[in-house]
Amino acid sequence: MQVQYDAVRFKEARNAQGWSRVRLSKECGVSVRSIESYEQETRIPPAANVERMAKALGLAAEIY
């Protein structure tokens, strides 16, 4: 599966859930530091992490 990542859409999805980075980290097992760097676009997340975060948010990874 091809997964693209859009930091703005990802952050909007997290905020729409009312979740902090800490909450998302606990739900998906991706470190808070990694989530922060993905949202600030200083790192590009691997597809596996996009899928884990999307699943935790109840969304399809393809939307990112």
C-alpha positions, 0 to 999 in steps of 0.5 A: 500500500502506498502511503503519503503523509501530510503533516497539516492534515495529520495534526488536524485529525489529531486535534479533531479527536481532542487528543494531545501528542502524548495521548496519541503516543500512548494509543499507537506506540509512536514516541511523542518526540517522533509525533512532534517531529512529523507534525513539524515536518522535520522528519518524514514518518515511515509508512508503518508509523503513519498506519499505526497513528491513523489506526489509533485515530480510527482513520484510513492511512491513505487520507494523510 
